């Protein structure tokens, strides 16, 4: 997914029915940033934060301020504006997907019940706040937390459920899953009985 497509998909403000008290936030990275100006150096902090409700909604945001708590607060506010709804299948994801952002690549694979979150660093925090409890992940390329989080969200935005795939292919969900419609099965059984 290109940077422009990811930016556009996150820029569309979707009003989601999420209770603000259910939202859980997690700080991924805090950077100390210095800006050299005429009178010396200006010190500030930037924070990368993810927010989610553990029920398939997640978002990320960045905040910058003179103090760390203020930067985190700004990041949380931005993350709440960028909340997206994820396509989940129970406690895992419906299919394997790869997300790219810059030189970061994140591979997500569905896992069976009881596997847990097999992920490291930023990807783990995104999965935890989103409520995905069984997933296999692999972070490829750069380890820059900003790009890894954006690549993870690019992958999560690429998840499709069976209904969406059936609609784009102009087929029924049974045809997509490879199951014959029940009417055809009954006709086949009657023919076999005769």
C-alpha positions, 0 to 999 in steps of 0.5 A: 500500500502506497503512502498516499493511499494509506494517508487517504484511507486514514484521512477519511473521518469515519464516526464510529460508535465507540464508547470513549470509556472502553478505549485503551491507549498504549505508548509505542515510542517517545522521541526527544526532538531538538530544534536549533534556533538562533537563540540556542536549542528548543527541546520538545518530545514527540510521542507515538500512541495507539488506541483501541477498544479490544473489540476490533477498533484501533487507531494511531496518532502522533503528538508533539509538545514541550513535556512528555505527558502533553505529547502523549495526550495530543497523540491520544486525541489524534489516535481517537480521530483516526479510529478504524474498524477491523475485519476480524474472524473471532479472535483472529484475522480472516486471512494472511495479509502483508502491509507496506509503508516506506521500507517497513513490511509487516506480515500477518497470519491467522492463528488457531485459538490459544496461539496468542499474539506472536509479535514484537514491539509496535505490532504487538501493541497494535494487536493488543489494543485492537483485540486480536488475541491469536495472530502470527506476525513478522516484521520485515525491513526497517524497525522504525516504530512509526513506519512499522505501525503504519505498515501494520495499519496498512495490513489491517486495512487490507483485511476483507471478509467473505461478504466483501470478496463475494460482492466484488466477484459478484458471487455468493458467499457459499461459492467463495467458500467452495460450498455448494448451495443447499438446493444443489445438494438436495437434488444430488441426493435425490438423484443418487437415491433413484 
